Amino acid sequence: MEARAIKKPTAFRLDENLIDKLKAEAKKANRSFNNYVECILMDSVYNEPNETTLEAIKEARSGKFAGTVNTSSMEAFIKSCEE
């Protein structure tokens, strides 16, 4: 049997324009407003990058140039990624 998360009703105030935008985004994603907002909140709370991702972020922010990727052919692409 699968365990289900206990959902607790809650209420809080949000800016009316923000609610309208969230509802529009939920509709575009074909999701309920509640589900859409819950997923955004879950991502913000539980989305912690692992050590490899943190190192990649640090490297990208350092401004270090990683080189040029050649997309002229698959062989050239693979070779340029190995350099």
N, CA, C and O atoms as CSV, one atom per row, in Angstrom:
chain,resi,resn,atom,element,x,y,z
A,1,MET,N,N,0.834,-1.175,0.000
A,1,MET,CA,C,0.000,0.000,0.000
A,1,MET,C,C,0.885,1.247,0.000
A,1,MET,O,O,1.895,1.303,0.702
A,2,GLU,N,N,0.501,2.229,-0.782
A,2,GLU,CA,C,1.262,3.463,-0.919
A,2,GLU,C,C,0.859,4.472,0.153
A,2,GLU,O,O,-0.326,4.695,0.401
A,3,ALA,N,N,1.869,5.080,0.784
A,3,ALA,CA,C,1.597,6.114,1.789
A,3,ALA,C,C,1.268,7.423,1.083
A,3,ALA,O,O,1.922,7.784,0.105
A,4,ARG,N,N,0.276,8.121,1.565
A,4,ARG,CA,C,-0.111,9.409,0.989
A,4,ARG,C,C,0.274,10.528,1.935
A,4,ARG,O,O,0.197,10.389,3.156
A,5,ALA,N,N,0.688,11.639,1.349
A,5,ALA,CA,C,1.022,12.804,2.157
A,5,ALA,C,C,-0.262,13.379,2.746
A,5,ALA,O,O,-1.297,13.436,2.081
A,6,ILE,N,N,-0.176,13.792,3.973
A,6,ILE,CA,C,-1.320,14.425,4.622
A,6,ILE,C,C,-1.368,15.882,4.182
A,6,ILE,O,O,-0.396,16.618,4.352
A,7,LYS,N,N,-2.473,16.289,3.629
A,7,LYS,CA,C,-2.644,17.666,3.166
A,7,LYS,C,C,-3.420,18.440,4.217
A,7,LYS,O,O,-4.481,18.008,4.667
A,8,LYS,N,N,-2.883,19.580,4.601
A,8,LYS,CA,C,-3.520,20.402,5.623
A,8,LYS,C,C,-3.998,21.704,4.992
A,8,LYS,O,O,-3.192,22.443,4.427
A,9,PRO,N,N,-5.279,21.995,5.076
A,9,PRO,CA,C,-5.767,23.264,4.518
A,9,PRO,C,C,-5.100,24.448,5.211
A,9,PRO,O,O,-4.878,24.443,6.422
A,10,THR,N,N,-4.792,25.454,4.412
A,10,THR,CA,C,-4.166,26.646,4.966
A,10,THR,C,C,-4.640,27.864,4.178
A,10,THR,O,O,-5.120,27.733,3.052
A,11,ALA,N,N,-4.508,29.016,4.759
A,11,ALA,CA,C,-4.902,30.243,4.070
A,11,ALA,C,C,-3.825,31.296,4.281
A,11,ALA,O,O,-3.280,31.435,5.375
A,12,PHE,N,N,-3.531,32.027,3.228
A,12,PHE,CA,C,-2.618,33.154,3.344
A,12,PHE,C,C,-2.960,34.164,2.260
A,12,PHE,O,O,-3.613,33.826,1.272
A,13,ARG,N,N,-2.522,35.388,2.442
A,13,ARG,CA,C,-2.852,36.458,1.520
A,13,ARG,C,C,-1.716,36.649,0.508
A,13,ARG,O,O,-0.534,36.635,0.852
A,14,LEU,N,N,-2.129,36.828,-0.761
A,14,LEU,CA,C,-1.179,37.119,-1.827
A,14,LEU,C,C,-1.694,38.298,-2.637
A,14,LEU,O,O,-2.896,38.561,-2.673
A,15,ASP,N,N,-0.791,38.991,-3.273
A,15,ASP,CA,C,-1.155,40.090,-4.148
A,15,ASP,C,C,-2.072,39.571,-5.262
A,15,ASP,O,O,-1.816,38.514,-5.840
A,16,GLU,N,N,-3.120,40.306,-5.553
A,16,GLU,CA,C,-4.114,39.876,-6.550
A,16,GLU,C,C,-3.487,39.648,-7.927
A,16,GLU,O,O,-3.839,38.694,-8.621
A,17,ASN,N,N,-2.561,40.523,-8.320
A,17,ASN,CA,C,-1.887,40.352,-9.617
A,17,ASN,C,C,-1.049,39.074,-9.644
A,17,ASN,O,O,-0.989,38.384,-10.662
A,18,LEU,N,N,-0.409,38.766,-8.529
A,18,LEU,CA,C,0.376,37.536,-8.444
A,18,LEU,C,C,-0.534,36.313,-8.587
A,18,LEU,O,O,-0.196,35.363,-9.294
A,19,ILE,N,N,-1.667,36.340,-7.927
A,19,ILE,CA,C,-2.623,35.234,-8.029
A,19,ILE,C,C,-3.075,35.060,-9.475
A,19,ILE,O,O,-3.140,33.938,-9.977
A,20,ASP,N,N,-3.383,36.162,-10.140
A,20,ASP,CA,C,-3.817,36.087,-11.534
A,20,ASP,C,C,-2.740,35.466,-12.417
A,20,ASP,O,O,-3.035,34.633,-13.273
A,21,LYS,N,N,-1.497,35.872,-12.207
A,21,LYS,CA,C,-0.391,35.319,-13.004
A,21,LYS,C,C,-0.186,33.842,-12.697
A,21,LYS,O,O,0.036,33.048,-13.611
A,22,LEU,N,N,-0.256,33.463,-11.431
A,22,LEU,CA,C,-0.104,32.057,-11.063
A,22,LEU,C,C,-1.220,31.200,-11.668
A,22,LEU,O,O,-0.970,30.093,-12.143
A,23,LYS,N,N,-2.443,31.716,-11.648
A,23,LYS,CA,C,-3.573,30.980,-12.234
A,23,LYS,C,C,-3.375,30.810,-13.740
A,23,LYS,O,O,-3.672,29.750,-14.292
A,24,ALA,N,N,-2.876,31.847,-14.400
A,24,ALA,CA,C,-2.630,31.758,-15.841
A,24,ALA,C,C,-1.543,30.728,-16.154
A,24,ALA,O,O,-1.666,29.954,-17.104
A,25,GLU,N,N,-0.486,30.726,-15.351
A,25,GLU,CA,C,0.588,29.756,-15.555
A,25,GLU,C,C,0.104,28.337,-15.274
A,25,GLU,O,O,0.478,27.399,-15.979
A,26,ALA,N,N,-0.719,28.182,-14.254
A,26,ALA,CA,C,-1.274,26.866,-13.941
A,26,ALA,C,C,-2.132,26.366,-15.097
A,26,ALA,O,O,-2.083,25.189,-15.457
A,27,LYS,N,N,-2.910,27.261,-15.668
A,27,LYS,CA,C,-3.775,26.886,-16.795
A,27,LYS,C,C,-2.927,26.471,-17.989
A,27,LYS,O,O,-3.235,25.479,-18.649
A,28,LYS,N,N,-1.854,27.224,-18.277
A,28,LYS,CA,C,-0.962,26.870,-19.383
A,28,LYS,C,C,-0.333,25.494,-19.178
A,28,LYS,O,O,-0.110,24.754,-20.136
A,29,ALA,N,N,-0.049,25.160,-17.918
A,29,ALA,CA,C,0.561,23.870,-17.587
A,29,ALA,C,C,-0.489,22.776,-17.415
A,29,ALA,O,O,-0.158,21.637,-17.087
A,30,ASN,N,N,-1.761,23.128,-17.638
A,30,ASN,CA,C,-2.873,22.181,-17.486
A,30,ASN,C,C,-2.892,21.566,-16.081
A,30,ASN,O,O,-3.042,20.355,-15.919
A,31,ARG,N,N,-2.736,22.430,-15.070
A,31,ARG,CA,C,-2.714,21.977,-13.681
A,31,ARG,C,C,-3.641,22.865,-12.866
A,31,ARG,O,O,-3.975,23.980,-13.266
A,32,SER,N,N,-4.043,22.353,-11.730
A,32,SER,CA,C,-4.867,23.171,-10.845
A,32,SER,C,C,-3.993,24.253,-10.216
A,32,SER,O,O,-2.777,24.104,-10.096
A,33,PHE,N,N,-4.633,25.327,-9.824
A,33,PHE,CA,C,-3.927,26.420,-9.147
A,33,PHE,C,C,-3.219,25.891,-7.897
A,33,PHE,O,O,-2.047,26.193,-7.670
A,34,ASN,N,N,-3.929,25.107,-7.092
A,34,ASN,CA,C,-3.369,24.570,-5.863
A,34,ASN,C,C,-2.135,23.708,-6.149
A,34,ASN,O,O,-1.102,23.863,-5.498
A,35,ASN,N,N,-2.248,22.798,-7.126
A,35,ASN,CA,C,-1.135,21.918,-7.458
A,35,ASN,C,C,0.053,22.712,-7.978
A,35,ASN,O,O,1.198,22.423,-7.630
A,36,TYR,N,N,-0.215,23.710,-8.809
A,36,TYR,CA,C,0.852,24.523,-9.366
A,36,TYR,C,C,1.629,25.257,-8.272
A,36,TYR,O,O,2.859,25.229,-8.245
A,37,VAL,N,N,0.897,25.910,-7.375
A,37,VAL,CA,C,1.548,26.645,-6.279
A,37,VAL,C,C,2.291,25.683,-5.357
A,37,VAL,O,O,3.404,25.979,-4.921
A,38,GLU,N,N,1.683,24.532,-5.055
A,38,GLU,CA,C,2.343,23.554,-4.183
A,38,GLU,C,C,3.654,23.078,-4.798
A,38,GLU,O,O,4.651,22.943,-4.089
A,39,CYS,N,N,3.669,22.823,-6.096
A,39,CYS,CA,C,4.900,22.371,-6.755
A,39,CYS,C,C,5.986,23.443,-6.736
A,39,CYS,O,O,7.160,23.134,-6.532
A,40,ILE,N,N,5.600,24.700,-6.947
A,40,ILE,CA,C,6.570,25.793,-6.868
A,40,ILE,C,C,7.181,25.861,-5.467
A,40,ILE,O,O,8.393,26.010,-5.317
A,41,LEU,N,N,6.341,25.751,-4.456
A,41,LEU,CA,C,6.835,25.802,-3.075
A,41,LEU,C,C,7.719,24.598,-2.756
A,41,LEU,O,O,8.749,24.737,-2.097
A,42,MET,N,N,7.315,23.421,-3.224
A,42,MET,CA,C,8.127,22.208,-2.995
A,42,MET,C,C,9.506,22.360,-3.638
A,42,MET,O,O,10.523,22.024,-3.031
A,43,ASP,N,N,9.529,22.872,-4.880
A,43,ASP,CA,C,10.809,23.072,-5.561
A,43,ASP,C,C,11.713,24.038,-4.796
A,43,ASP,O,O,12.921,23.823,-4.697
A,44,SER,N,N,11.122,25.094,-4.261
A,44,SER,CA,C,11.936,26.082,-3.560
A,44,SER,C,C,12.467,25.560,-2.231
A,44,SER,O,O,13.513,26.012,-1.764
A,45,VAL,N,N,11.771,24.625,-1.623
A,45,VAL,CA,C,12.179,24.103,-0.325
A,45,VAL,C,C,13.080,22.873,-0.446
A,45,VAL,O,O,14.033,22.720,0.319
A,46,TYR,N,N,12.780,22.000,-1.404
A,46,TYR,CA,C,13.479,20.714,-1.485
A,46,TYR,C,C,14.472,20.591,-2.613
A,46,TYR,O,O,15.075,19.529,-2.772
A,47,ASN,N,N,14.670,21.623,-3.401
A,47,ASN,CA,C,15.550,21.544,-4.552
A,47,ASN,C,C,16.958,22.005,-4.172
A,47,ASN,O,O,17.339,23.145,-4.438
A,48,GLU,N,N,17.722,21.111,-3.549
A,48,GLU,CA,C,19.091,21.430,-3.154
A,48,GLU,C,C,20.056,20.707,-4.089
A,48,GLU,O,O,19.995,19.482,-4.204
A,49,PRO,N,N,20.941,21.437,-4.756
A,49,PRO,CA,C,21.865,20.799,-5.686
A,49,PRO,C,C,22.892,19.914,-4.963
A,49,PRO,O,O,23.301,20.212,-3.841
A,50,ASN,N,N,23.302,18.819,-5.628
A,50,ASN,CA,C,24.321,17.941,-5.054
A,50,ASN,C,C,25.703,18.568,-5.221
A,50,ASN,O,O,25.830,19.644,-5.805
A,51,GLU,N,N,26.725,17.906,-4.718
A,51,GLU,CA,C,28.085,18.451,-4.716
A,51,GLU,C,C,28.609,18.692,-6.134
A,51,GLU,O,O,29.265,19.703,-6.387
A,52,THR,N,N,28.323,17.769,-7.061
A,52,THR,CA,C,28.771,17.926,-8.444
A,52,THR,C,C,28.146,19.161,-9.074
A,52,THR,O,O,28.821,19.924,-9.765
A,53,THR,N,N,26.856,19.355,-8.835
A,53,THR,CA,C,26.160,20.516,-9.386
A,53,THR,C,C,26.686,21.808,-8.762
A,53,THR,O,O,26.860,22.808,-9.460
A,54,LEU,N,N,26.938,21.792,-7.460
A,54,LEU,CA,C,27.484,22.981,-6.800
A,54,LEU,C,C,28.843,23.363,-7.379
A,54,LEU,O,O,29.128,24.545,-7.568
A,55,GLU,N,N,29.683,22.362,-7.663
A,55,GLU,CA,C,30.995,22.633,-8.270
A,55,GLU,C,C,30.834,23.204,-9.677
A,55,GLU,O,O,31.563,24.117,-10.067
A,56,ALA,N,N,29.871,22.662,-10.444
A,56,ALA,CA,C,29.625,23.174,-11.794
A,56,ALA,C,C,29.124,24.617,-11.749
A,56,ALA,O,O,29.515,25.440,-12.577
A,57,ILE,N,N,28.274,24.915,-10.798
A,57,ILE,CA,C,27.773,26.287,-10.638
A,57,ILE,C,C,28.926,27.228,-10.290
A,57,ILE,O,O,29.037,28.322,-10.843
A,58,LYS,N,N,29.769,26.792,-9.377
A,58,LYS,CA,C,30.926,27.599,-8.969
A,58,LYS,C,C,31.851,27.856,-10.160
A,58,LYS,O,O,32.329,28.974,-10.356
A,59,GLU,N,N,32.095,26.813,-10.950
A,59,GLU,CA,C,32.956,26.952,-12.127
A,59,GLU,C,C,32.336,27.907,-13.149
A,59,GLU,O,O,33.029,28.757,-13.708
A,60,ALA,N,N,31.046,27.767,-13.388
A,60,ALA,CA,C,30.366,28.631,-14.360
A,60,ALA,C,C,30.388,30.086,-13.915
A,60,ALA,O,O,30.569,30.984,-14.738
A,61,ARG,N,N,30.207,30.323,-12.631
A,61,ARG,CA,C,30.203,31.696,-12.105
A,61,ARG,C,C,31.589,32.315,-12.058
A,61,ARG,O,O,31.720,33.535,-11.966
A,62,SER,N,N,32.635,31.478,-12.120
A,62,SER,CA,C,34.004,31.996,-12.051
A,62,SER,C,C,34.401,32.739,-13.325
A,62,SER,O,O,35.355,33.517,-13.324
A,63,GLY,N,N,33.665,32.496,-14.409
A,63,GLY,CA,C,33.979,33.159,-15.664
A,63,GLY,C,C,35.041,32.442,-16.464
A,63,GLY,O,O,35.462,32.937,-17.509
A,64,LYS,N,N,35.483,31.289,-16.000
A,64,LYS,CA,C,36.497,30.514,-16.697
A,64,LYS,C,C,35.913,30.008,-18.013
A,64,LYS,O,O,34.843,29.401,-18.034
A,65,PHE,N,N,36.621,30.262,-19.103
A,65,PHE,CA,C,36.160,29.852,-20.427
A,65,PHE,C,C,36.458,28.371,-20.624
A,65,PHE,O,O,37.606,27.944,-20.499
A,66,ALA,N,N,35.432,27.594,-20.931
A,66,ALA,CA,C,35.579,26.152,-21.065
A,66,ALA,C,C,35.978,25.732,-22.475
A,66,ALA,O,O,36.283,24.560,-22.696
A,67,GLY,N,N,35.986,26.645,-23.425
A,67,GLY,CA,C,36.358,26.290,-24.793
A,67,GLY,C,C,35.177,26.450,-25.736
A,67,GLY,O,O,34.105,26.920,-25.356
A,68,THR,N,N,35.406,26.047,-26.965
A,68,THR,CA,C,34.389,26.179,-28.001
A,68,THR,C,C,33.907,24.800,-28.412
A,68,THR,O,O,34.706,23.879,-28.577
A,69,VAL,N,N,32.612,24.662,-28.576
A,69,VAL,CA,C,32.031,23.402,-29.020
A,69,VAL,C,C,31.787,23.514,-30.520
A,69,VAL,O,O,31.150,24.455,-30.994
A,70,ASN,N,N,32.306,22.533,-31.259
A,70,ASN,CA,C,32.153,22.500,-32.707
A,70,ASN,C,C,30.918,21.677,-33.049
A,70,ASN,O,O,30.860,20.485,-32.744
A,71,THR,N,N,29.935,22.304,-33.678
A,71,THR,CA,C,28.695,21.599,-34.005
A,71,THR,C,C,28.555,21.330,-35.501
A,71,THR,O,O,27.446,21.094,-35.981
A,72,SER,N,N,29.648,21.362,-36.234
A,72,SER,CA,C,29.583,21.160,-37.678
A,72,SER,C,C,29.263,19.718,-38.049
A,72,SER,O,O,28.698,19.461,-39.112
A,73,SER,N,N,29.618,18.780,-37.187
A,73,SER,CA,C,29.270,17.370,-37.396
A,73,SER,C,C,29.304,16.673,-36.047
A,73,SER,O,O,29.837,17.209,-35.076
A,74,MET,N,N,28.740,15.493,-35.991
A,74,MET,CA,C,28.730,14.745,-34.728
A,74,MET,C,C,30.156,14.411,-34.290
A,74,MET,O,O,30.484,14.515,-33.108
A,75,GLU,N,N,30.981,14.020,-35.219
A,75,GLU,CA,C,32.382,13.674,-34.891
A,75,GLU,C,C,33.134,14.899,-34.355
A,75,GLU,O,O,33.884,14.809,-33.382
A,76,ALA,N,N,32.913,16.055,-35.018
A,76,ALA,CA,C,33.565,17.285,-34.567
A,76,ALA,C,C,33.051,17.700,-33.193
A,76,ALA,O,O,33.813,18.191,-32.360
A,77,PHE,N,N,31.765,17.503,-32.964
A,77,PHE,CA,C,31.173,17.829,-31.664
A,77,PHE,C,C,31.818,16.993,-30.556
A,77,PHE,O,O,32.253,17.529,-29.537
A,78,ILE,N,N,31.873,15.682,-30.762
A,78,ILE,CA,C,32.458,14.782,-29.747
A,78,ILE,C,C,33.906,15.148,-29.488
A,78,ILE,O,O,34.330,15.215,-28.334
A,79,LYS,N,N,34.678,15.387,-30.554
A,79,LYS,CA,C,36.090,15.738,-30.403
A,79,LYS,C,C,36.251,17.038,-29.626
A,79,LYS,O,O,37.123,17.137,-28.763
A,80,SER,N,N,35.412,18.049,-29.925
A,80,SER,CA,C,35.547,19.335,-29.237
A,80,SER,C,C,35.156,19.225,-27.764
A,80,SER,O,O,35.657,19.986,-26.936
A,81,CYS,N,N,34.271,18.290,-27.430
A,81,CYS,CA,C,33.898,18.085,-26.025
A,81,CYS,C,C,34.995,17.386,-25.239
A,81,CYS,O,O,35.094,17.547,-24.023
A,82,GLU,N,N,35.824,16.605,-25.938
A,82,GLU,CA,C,36.911,15.870,-25.274
A,82,GLU,C,C,38.146,16.720,-25.042
A,82,GLU,O,O,39.001,16.365,-24.231
A,83,GLU,N,N,38.248,17.838,-25.746
A,83,GLU,CA,C,39.437,18.704,-25.619
A,83,GLU,C,C,39.434,19.506,-24.351
A,83,GLU,O,O,40.362,20.276,-24.104
